[in-house]
């Protein structure tokens, strides 16, 4: 197996553009790619552009009638069928929508294929992680669910156990839905509580269909949760479940919208904690999946201040050359940011909170604490179904 990581990238993915006033600004992708270059990280990865996902691949997850509806809306945005979630405020139709959505999906599927076939140990597609798309509908800025398609392709290639970890601030509902009845896939989502955030799903009691009980895991975090609580929740739930499941491949989604500066949500996580979870996912892949790791992007709407730095850290970790948090952001990139956005760029690859710390769950918990209540609810709902002590 090659030890060299792959970075999936095609400039055309920046055409995933819902319009000028939409939060999903594709400049976040372009700025991430240019920061990766400015930091010299692309010297340590193979940059690969995969083909767009074809019809047969898309149908691994999506219904044929939905794909037809996306094609039709892509050709004539004014005629988008809103019954499929297209042409809505969240998912406005735009010319070429099918083509660029399939291209992003193709990058994640290509990443999964490269890792499964041993062409790369790790593969990153930060343009991916579009986890809200359902088999028959667009949702939450997501047209095709590249994360679910990557997992479905791994199963098609012969994988028997695939684990999916989603640390976006929003529940990974589309991926959970795609594999709700499939015990071969363990989906774990840490997200802001559904009572305060879209998509209003991801309760601790959502644990999978009757033939796959315990294969869906949800940690619903109280609004305002910061670094220590976020990391405590991750480490109180995820490592034990991954160790028990023994995945052959780990697929992770790293939405940057948990950040305290993100305008669409209410957690208070720093870039430094995001980096710590990225590193933890890397370590889990090596401990339990022979290093096979597919890492995806996701949400993130602080498009200058947060997203490029967070996902550049992800690329560095996957490349085996983690960026030290104290690293200065290259001046050339900061000048480019201002030229493109007229916004000032950050000066360092840290929010000043490194090293981050948290209290381990096995040291005890407080039954009156809202965060500990959330962790305990998840452990009680899922762990016994998997033969583990809650």
DAZIZI-V518651 format. One line per field, one symbol per residue. psi: psi as a letter, one per 30 degrees, with the letter a starting at -180 (. if undefined). burial: 1 if it has 24 or more other ideal C-beta (glycine too) atoms within 12 Angstrom, else 0. A space follows every 50 residues. Layout:
psi = ???
burial = ???
This chain:
psi = kkfklkjkkkfffffijflegkfijffeeeeeefeeeefgfffgljkkjl lkkleeeeffekkeeeeeeeeeeeeiefgkjffggkgleeikklkgeeee eeeeeeeeeeeeeeeefgfkekkkjffagiffklegklkhgkekieeeee eeeeeeffkfjkkkkjglfkkieeeeeegegjffkjkkkklkkffgkkgg lhlffjglleghkgfkkkjjkkkfkaeeeeeeeeffeeeeeeeeeilfkk kkkhkggfkffkfgaglhkleeeeeeeeeeeeeeeeefggfjkjklbblj gifeeeeeeefeeeeeeefgikkkffkkkkeeeeeeeeeefgkkllflhl gggkklllkkefflljffkeeeeeeeeeeeeeeefgglk.
burial = 00011111110111111100001111111111111111101101111101 01100011111100011011101100100110011111011111011111 11111111111111110001111111111111111111111111111111 11111010101111111111111111111101111111111111001110 11110111000111111111111011111111111111111101101111 11111111111101111111111111111111111001101111111111 11111111111111111111011010101100110110000000110011 1011010100100010000011011111101110110000
